[in-house]
Amino acid sequence: MIKSFVEKLGWINVLMLVTVLSIIVVAEVLFFSGRKLDAIFIGFWAPTILGFMNYLKINQ
């Protein structure tokens, strides 16, 4: 199942999605530990990376 998912998306896209998920987890940990401004700053990286992925996909 995972192998077919990776073959369908490609290694780079899967790596970027894992990065985005880890950024979301880090932002949540920061938020719940009381560092809310840091969490918001880090949390904005995830949609930025996803937008960049879409931009690259459209321009291929």
C-alpha positions in Angstrom: 0.0 0.0 0.0 2.7 2.5 0.9 4.8 1.4 -2.0 2.0 2.1 -4.5 1.4 5.5 -2.8 5.1 6.4 -3.2 5.2 5.2 -6.8 2.1 7.2 -7.6 3.3 10.5 -6.0 7.1 10.2 -6.3 9.7 10.2 -3.7 10.2 14.0 -3.6 6.5 14.7 -3.1 6.3 12.1 -0.3 9.3 13.6 1.4 7.7 17.0 1.2 4.4 15.7 2.6 6.3 14.1 5.5 8.1 17.4 6.1 4.8 19.2 6.1 3.3 16.8 8.6 6.3 17.1 10.9 6.0 20.9 10.7 2.4 20.7 11.8 3.3 18.4 14.7 6.1 20.8 15.9 3.7 23.8 15.6 1.2 22.0 17.8 3.8 21.0 20.4 5.0 24.6 20.6 1.4 25.9 20.8 0.4 23.6 23.7 3.7 24.3 25.5 2.8 28.0 25.6 5.0 29.4 22.8 2.0 30.5 20.7 3.8 33.1 18.5 6.5 30.6 17.6 3.9 28.0 16.8 2.0 30.4 14.5 5.3 31.3 12.8 6.2 27.7 12.3 2.6 26.7 11.3 2.7 29.1 8.3 5.5 27.1 6.8 3.2 24.1 6.0 0.8 25.9 3.6 3.7 27.7 2.0 5.5 24.4 1.2 2.2 22.9 -0.1 1.7 26.0 -2.3 5.2 25.7 -3.6 4.6 22.0 -4.4 1.4 22.9 -6.4 3.3 25.6 -8.2 6.0 23.2 -9.2 3.4 20.6 -10.3 1.6 23.1 -12.5 4.8 24.3 -14.2 6.1 20.8 -15.1 
